[in-house]
């Protein structure tokens, strides 16, 4: 096994601790979402009956996704999930239909910041 003094980014390490915390948070929440994942995105379905879309906010920061209702909402809901990979908010989609929130959270493609040096 190759050990480096420089820690690899989470997406290269297979950050299972974050994924375990994500699953644990989902399983312990009052409203348990349905979760699917493929190589490109995470898909979540969360039952939120009685919550109109104008009283719901979703924020994405890196690999943290927060879902909460506004102050004027009759039904209070607030949850945050830490996913194992960063989310690309610009290509992710949220849709609220018949009391179900459908989230398609696109995984951010990691940039390779390595530079190749020419050999003289």
WOPEJO-V558358 format. One record per helix or strand. SS is the DSSP state (H for helix, E for strand). FROM is the first residue (numbers start at 1). LEN is the number of residues. Records with the same first field share a line. If there is no record, write none. Layout:
BEGIN
SS=FROM-LEN / FROM-LEN
END
This chain:
BEGIN
H=10-4 / 16-13 / 53-3 / 89-3
E=34-4 / 41-7 / 56-6 / 64-6 / 78-5 / 87-1 / 93-5 / 100-8
END
